[in-house]
Amino acid sequence: MSENQEISEKERQKLLNSLHKSLFWVGEQIPHKVSIEGKEVHLHEIVWEIVNKQELEEDDLKNIDSFLEVLCNKEREYEERLEHEHLSYEKARELFDIAAGIRRAIMDLKKLTIASKRKAVFKNRHICEDVNTHEWDKLVENMKKREH
């Protein structure tokens, strides 16, 4: 297929169907950066910071829930673009990979919002000393500004 040739409907449907399969996100890479509400967010770093925090406070859990809502909307945006835009196969695959990576981030963070799963995650992880949560703190501050 030519690099600039538009994706066929069959190929588009194959990618869309893959997004709806159980566990399709396993092994996907969380994107290093995504644009959320016009701001570049270091998604990979934020997820790493949250997962490696020594302890999650109640405020962290509330902020994770808010962030999950934003990420779900972002994933849906990429899926809609994949479904409706005129795309080359390469661009469609890029959108699929980003959507899958965002789903991976969502699933990693969702585990932390359920007490029993959070306990298992924290029990089995290697705790990183002195985790710098700069990106997470910056994101939380931006989310709070949007609420007001």
PyMOL commands that set and color helices and strands:
alter all, ss='L'
color gray80, all
select helices_A, chain A and resi 9-19+43-51+58-84+89-113+115-124+134-147
alter helices_A, ss='H'
color red, helices_A
select strands_A, chain A and resi 34-36+39-41
alter strands_A, ss='S'
color yellow, strands_A
deselect
rebuild
show_as cartoon
